[in-house]
Structures are given as structure tokens and as C-alpha cells.
Amino acid sequence: MLTGFEDALRAVLQTDLHRAAQYEQPLRVFGAVESAAKTHRAHAQLQSAAGYQRRQLCLWPAFSERHTFFTKARTAVIACVENNFGEFHGGICGRWSTFAWCIIGAATHFLTSFMTQVALVTGAGSGIGKACAIALLRDGWQGVFVGRREAALLAAIAEADAMHGAEHGTDSSDSARGIAMPCDVSDAAAVKQLFDAVQQRCGRLDLLFNNAGIMLPGTLPDEYAAEAWKQAVDINLNGAFFCLSQAFKLMRGQAPQGGRIINNGSISSHAPRPGSIAYTTTKHAITGLTRAAALDGRAFDIAVGQIDIGNVASDMTTQMAHGMRQPDGSLRPEARMDMDAVTSTFMAMARLPLSANVLFMTVMATKMPFVGRG
């Protein structure tokens, strides 16, 4: 039995008691080898730590502090095993050596698995981006809401807060895990500053939802102003690349290495609408971005996929219910799906382990005119 495991780990936690409840589960697992009473006393001490609030766990000021804390805890486990079985080099052999390293491996797994995952969503102030960012908060992620309008980002976080309160009937909220960071994604320097701030404040990045984009009014190719074309390319394509590039850099350099990037493509990446040459071109380019980044990310446990969405009900698609221009020139209402269908699909992709990836996912209103000839 691992005599003193609880004492060893709890000694590490003494100066960090307000964060210590994050480690209750590993303590219960390894504490099972000790007396139930002793385990219960350790839990009580951790639970009653002054000023502890669970949501504070995901707001540690710097990853260096988090990494140091984890390293000290793992060292305590190793010391405990050595005290019971002898030194690793020459002192432990056979089944005891295997057992000791299993304990250390399990401790590592439990300690890291209890770290809050961090997600960044661009275009999080409205529409699909807002809905998916809120879904991530409600699923326990720390969410960085990115967009051009800070007021809209703060309103989205407040909406998540209100949902949490309505569901749980308490004053507790998700807002402590939501961070508003205004940014123009078409500005490469601003995007770099954004990701530097995320690294400094959150320590790492586990998920990027590359969602920001614009769709200009329907225009024939010869009627497009150069400025309008550049605007679509700057936001839909350049912005997506700038964010992907910075996320890739952060994920490749962090420990543990890796993360997930989900690009918001479009059904327009498969088939265009009339008068949408700029939007369609940029969304075809997003498909190339996804394929190339998925290939380049393999070696670093960076999974890159794409979600192509068709006709979701939102403020931006109200015109679909009244009539959309069809290839034959007619105006016809089009079916739309609920936003919940999109967020459920997105979350299924986001929750996958990094050993699995959805490269392309299409979610669409069942009766929309896409499959076939209209």
C-alpha cells in the first residue's frame, strides 16, 4: 500500500488550497489504499479551503504557475512511491517497478485531465459563433469570445450566464469562464497580439473555432468593387489563415502538445448561390486550408476539421423564410434548421479525443435545395 500518499500530495496543495478541489478525484482514487476515514478527512480539508470557487480554476494567471503546481504534485507521487518501494534506479524491480510506474502514470493522467480546456471562437458576438461559444461554456470549457464589437461579446457571455442561472436556479454563472477579447481578424498584427494574450492569460489553447466571416449582398462578377472583393478575402480567408497560423504555433509549442482547429466552411464550398462569387471563392479556399493544415498538424497532435453549414435559423437568415434567389431566377422560401442542430454537431466534433478527427462535416436543413438539381 502507498502509505502517506495523501500526506505527500496534500503537502503540495497546502499553499494552493483554493485550487485543491480540482484534485479530489485522483485523491479519492489513490486514497482508496488508505483508510476511508483518513481519505474523508483529507477531502473535508480540501473542500473547506477558504475562498475556493470552482470557476477560479480556469483563470490561473499563467501556465508557468499551473505547470509548476502539476510538477510538484507529480514529484510528490514519485517520492511517495520511492518511500514505499525504494529508489527507482536499482531499488525497484519486477512487478513492484511496474506497479510504481503505473501509479505515476495514472497520477499524471488524472492531474492533467482535471485541467479546464480552453477554446477560442471568432465571430462570437452573433449567430453561429455566439451559439457555439455559449455551448462550449455550458460544457465546462473556458471560452475566449472574439469579435470586432466588445459590447456584443459581453452580451453573449451574459446570455450564457443567464442560461446557467435559469437552469440551475442559483446565482452561480458561466461568466467567469467567458473572456471577451475584441479583435479584427483581418489584421495580422492584431491576431498575433490576441493569441499572445490568450497564452499569457490561459496558458494554452485546446480548440480554435475559426468562424468569423461575412457574406456580401448578391452581386454579379463585373459589378464587384475591388474594395468589396478585398474585404471578403481579408476577413473570410486571410483572417481564417491568421488565426489558424497563430493557433497552430501555440498548440505546437505547448505542453501537452496538440489541440483542435475547426474551420467554418459552408455549403457554398460545394455549390454556389447566384451572385456570391466572393463568398464562394473564399469558402472553397477554406476547404484547401483545412486539408493542408490537417496534413501538417498530424505530427503535432493538431486535429484540423471543417464544418459546412446550410440554412440555420438566425437573424442573418430571415430572408430565407421569405424567399431566396434560385439558379433559375425565381424567388422561393427555403427550409431552415434550428441552431441547436449546429451546436450539437459542433460539440460532437469538439469533444473528440485528438486521436480522432472529423475532417469534413456537413449539417443542413433536410429540405433545403442543395442535394440534386435544386
N, C-alpha and C positions, 0 to 999 in steps of 0.2 A: 504494500500500500504506500501511497505517496504521502507520508507523514509530513505535515507542515505546508502542504501546497497552498491552502487558504491563507496561512500566515504570510507566506512568501509573496503571493500575489497581492494580498491586502496591504502589505507594507509598501508596495509600489503605488497603490492607489491612495495612500494616506494624504498626500499633498494635492490630490486631484479628486476629492470625494464628490464634488458636484457633477463630475463626469462619470463616476464609477459605475452607476447603474447600467451603463451600456454593456458591462461585462458580467451581468448577473447570470446569463445563460451558461457561458463557459465555466463560471464558478460553480453553478449547480452541477454541471456535468462532471467536472473533476472533483468537486466536493463530495460526490457520491461515495468516494472511497473513505471519507472521514465519517464521523458521527453525524447523524441528522441534526442533532441539537447544535453542534458547532457550526454546521452549514447554515442553519437558521439564524444564528446569532450574527454571522458574517453578512447575511442578506439584510438583516434588520439595520445593521450599522450603515451599510451602503444606501439603503432606501431612505434613511432618515437624515442623510447628509444635508447640512444647511444650504439653502439657496438652490438646490438642484431642480432643474426643469429639463425634461427630456428634449425639448426643441433646441436647447442650447448646445446640444451635442454636435449639431451640424454647422455651428457657427464658430468653430475654433478659429482663432485669428490667423494661424499659419500652419502649413503642412509640416514644417520642421518640428513644431511642438507635438503634433499628432504622431509623427514618425518616432520621435524620441520617447514618447509615452509608450508606444507599442513595443519598441525595442527593449525598454526597461522591463515591461511585463513579460516578454519572451525570455529575457535573461533570468528573471525570477523563476520561470518554469524550469529552465535548464539547471539552475542552481539547486532547485528542489530535487530534480531527478538525480543530480550528482550526489547530493547529500544522502540519498537513499540507496543508490546503486554504485557509487564510486565515480572516479573520473572517467570521462568519455575515452580519453586516449589510454588504452590499455587496461582500464578498470572495469569496463562493461563488455561482456561478450555474450554470444549466443542469444537466447530468447530475451534476456533482460535488455540487451542492447537494442534489439528490435522494438521491444515494448517501450523503452525510453524514448526512442526517436519517434514512435507513433504518437506518444503523448505530446511531444514538442510540435509535431506536425499538426495534430488536432488543435492544439492551443493556437497555433498560427492561423489556422483556418477560422476558428471561432472568433478570434480577436479582429481579424480583418473583415469578416463577414458582417460584423456589427457596425462597421463604419457606414455612415449615411452616404448614398450615392448622389452625385452632383450632375445635374442636367442643365444645359443651356438651350433656350428656344429663341430663335429670331422671329420677328414679326409676331411677338407675343401679346401685343396690345389689342388684337381683334381677331375675329374669325377662327380659322383652324389653329393658328399658333396659340391663341389665348386658350382655346378649349383643351389643347394637348398639354400646355404648360400647367393648367389647373389640374388636369388628370394626373400629371406626374406628382404634384404636391400632395394630392389626395392619396397617392400610392406610397407616400413616405419619402420621396426624393427631395433633395434640396434643389430648388428651381431658380435659375437666373433668367429673368424675363428681359428680353432685349427688343428694342424698337426705337423709332425716332421720337415718339411722344412719351415723356416720362409720366404725364398725368394718366394716360391710357394704361401704362404698365402698372402703376399703383392701383388703379381701379380694378384691374384684372386680379391682382393679389388680394385686394379687399373682397372681391367676389368669391374667391376661394375660401377666404376667412369666413364669410357669411354662410357658405355652404356647409363648412365644417361645424359651425355653431348650430345651424338648423338641424343637422343630422344627429349631433351628439348632445344637444341641449345644454351646452356648457359655454363658458367664456373663453375656453382654450381655442386656439386658432392655428391655421397653417401659415399665417403671415410671417412668422419668424423664420420659416424655411423658404420664403419667397424673397428674392432680391431684384429690384428694378435697376437696370443698367442701360440708360439711353445710349444709342449708337446708330450712326449712319453706316450700314454695312457696305455701301459703295465706296467708302473712304478707307483705303488700306491701312493708313496710319491709325485711324480711329479703331479699326478692328483689332490691330495689334495691341493697342492700349487696353481694349476690352478684355482680351484673353490674358494679358498680363495681370489685370485686376482680378480676374477670376482665379488665377493661380495663387495670387497673394492672399486673397480672402478665403477661398475654399480649399486650396491645397492641391486639387486635382480636378479632372473633368472626366466623367464616365459616359456622358451622352451629349451629342450635339444634334438638335433637330434644325436642319438648315431649311427654314420655312419662308423667310421673307421674300416677297415678290410683288410685282404689280402687273396688272393687265390693262392696257390702254384701250380706249374706245376703238371699235372696229374701223379699220382704215385700209384702203387699197394700197398696194406696194408703191405706186407712183405718187401717192398723196402723203406719204410719211415724211415728216420733217426730220432732218438729221438729228436734231436735239432730242426728239421723242424716241428715235431708234437708240441713241446712245443711253438715254435714261433707262430704257428697258434692259439693255445689255449690262449696264453698270449695276443695277440692282439684282436682276434675276440671275445673271451669270457671274459677273465679276464679284459681286457680294457673296454669292454662294461659294466661289473659289476662295476668297479671302478668309471666310470663316472656316471652311474645311481645312485650309492650309494651316491656320493657327491652331485649330483643334488637333490636327494630326501631329503637329510639333509638340503640343502639350502632352498628348496621350503617349507618344513615342518616348518622351523623356521622363514620365512619371513612374513611380514605383508603388504598387504593382503596375507594370506596363500594360497599355491597351485601353480600349474604350469602343464606343459605338457611335457611328455617324449615320443619321437618316436624312436623306435629301428629299424634299418635297418636289416631286416631278409634276406630272399632270397627265390626264388622258390626252392632252394636246401633244404630248411627246410621242403618241402613237398615230393620232389623226387630228388634223387642224379644224378649227372653226373658220367660217368665212371672215375675212378681214382681220386675221390675227397673226400676221406674218412675224412680227417682232416677238410676241409671246411664244408662239410655236417654235421659232428658231431657238430661243433661249432654253426652252424646256427639252428640246432634242439634245442640246448641249449638256444639260444636267444629266441626261442618261449616259453620255460619254464620261462625264465627271465621275459618276457613280461607278461605272465599270473600271475605269483606270485606278481610282482610289481604292476600290475593293481589292484589286490585284496588288497594289503597292502596300496595302495595310496588312497583308497576310503575315508577313514576317514579324509584325509587332503586336499581334493580337488586336488589331483595329478592324472591326467589322463595319463595312460600309454597305448600306442598302438604300432603296428608294421606294417611296410610297406614291402611287399615282392615283389621284382622287378625282372622281367625276360627279358633279352635281350634288353637292352637300348644301343643305338648307342653312343659310346665314344671311346677314344683312347685305352682303355683297352679291347674293344670287337671287334677290327677289324678282328680278326681271325674268328669270327662267319660268316662274309661275305664270307670267302674263304672256310671254311669247319670245322665243329666240329665233334669230335668222337662221334658216336652214340652207343647205347647199343648193336647193332648187329655187331659192329666193323667197320662199314663203316664211311666215311667222307662225310658230307653233309653241304652245306651252310644253315644258319638259318636266319630267318627274324629278323630284329631289329626295335625298335620303336624310335622315336625322343626323345631327352632328355626333351623337353617341356611337353611330356605326364607325365613324372615322376614328374617334378617340379609342374605341375598343380595339380596332385593328392596329393603330399606332402603338398602344400599350403592349399588345401581344409581341410586336417586334422589339420594343424597348426592353422587355423583361427577359428576353432570351439570354442564355449564357454566351460568352464570347466565343465559345467553341461552335456556335451555330449562327447562321445569318440568313435573313430573308433578303435576297439580292434585289428582287423586284416584287412589289405587291400592288395590285390594282383593286381598289374598292370603289364601287359605283352604285348609283341608283339603278335598281333592277330594270326599270322600264325606260331608262334614258336612251336616246337614239345614238348608240355607239357601235354595238356589235351588228354586223351585217351591213346593209346598204341604207341605213337611216332609221 
